[in-house]
């Protein structure tokens, strides 16, 4: 299970099967019974995240979907049962499992790097396609968890070489989050660091000098957060001042340029829909590719939009001369749906991703269409979920009917999203509220926090870090709605919870 979370969906299923076999074959049912009594409240609280889906069948009509959803959620029942009724591991076995998690994630990131560099036949349309085993989002969460594990071993180990290797792995994991443009993963790490600094400010063990340094870092973090918000949601939607834009009348071939001043699209700071001669670029595009500008590319959009945006990103007018100046590689990139020249250069990383998010929000602000855009689609998902929740605030829509409710709500709201992009909420808290009502939302929060406070898990660095990652991830993802996500949560939650005592044998003095 520890290895398969990042390497194999089939292995996750087999892992549950083998754990069930080991639980049965190990015998000692009297001991299991006694341990169950000791942890019975925690067990029922954790397994309640599974049983609430059973309760949600009472107002369900689509039982096919409901039973499939319940099948995916089985780890929420099995992991508490297996871990809370079995003896805790030895320190060596506990750390070996952590090492397996760390090693498997490391191996998975290396494979993703190989795919990114082209050492595979796997087609990569964008950076999200480099993770072959699980989604890049789930892999990013496991990378975050592995970063905390690496820090744990760096602080615990007495072997200098091992510490150095772990530090290199730690740097690689951080770079990998940048490489795959995981804004969620980087925000988790940054938020955890800021929370850690805030906690240390109230510690009597930290010197005044260090506290001053922490205050400086917190101020810098706050300033960067404000700048990020302004970049994404304020500066990104400033209207174009067309008085400062040079608009031409005719092309070099004497054809008229069109100026669409009602369009507010920007690429690399340049106005997209000015100095556009569709007649010329259609003819030039046909000569270069043999296809019409109004044919559809691999992403399902007309070449016209990708070409016009791409030329704008280079600061060029949209005419035949510009199309003819494009290299063969640029033509292929546009045919594949690439709309910005910066996207052709690998290593754009977080800066390019932030530029993309700002572009998404601007486009959504002026056009109202979020199709194909990760950030603004979520705004549409959340708006639709809010609409559904207002109809069923107490009972929710039931375990099996959530897809039908979202489909119906999208039609009622007249969304501009394409059918393929009309997805669910992408927020676990909202998903529980829509599915089970306000009490379902309260139970999810209760189920996440009850073991932490009841069992005084604040002393456990690893469990505290894991819980922070899980809680944070649920703000932007339906973490418990996929096999990889629910396995990540159920396995690590119960494993770290049950074996937390082993971590305190040699307490980390400062974390």
Secondary structure, DSSP 8 states (H G I E B T S, - for coil): -TTTTTT-HHHHHHHHHHHHHHHHHT--HHHHHHHHHHTHHHHHHHHHHHHHHHHGGGG-S-HHHHHHHHHHTTHHHHHHHHHHHS----HHHHHHHHHHHHHHHHHHHHHHHHHHTT-SS---SSGGGG-SSS-HHHHHHHHHHHHHHHHHHHHH---HHHHHHHHHHHHHHHHHHHHTT-HHHHHHHHHHHHHHHHHHHT-TTS-HHHHHHHHHHHHHHHHHHHHHHIIIIIGGG----GGGS---SB-TTS-B-B--TT---EETTEETTSSB-HHHHHHHHHHHHSS-TTSB-TTSSBHHHHHHHHHHHTT--BSHHHHHHS-HHHHHHHHTT---GGGGSTT-HHHHHHHHHHHHHHHHHHH---TT-HHHHHHHHHHHHHHHHHHSTTT-S-SS-HHHHHHHHHHHTT--S-GGG----S-HHHHHHHHH-HHHHHHHHHHHHHHHHHTTGGG-HHHHHHHHHHHHHTTTS-GGGSHHHHHHHHHHHHHHHHTHHHHGGG--S--
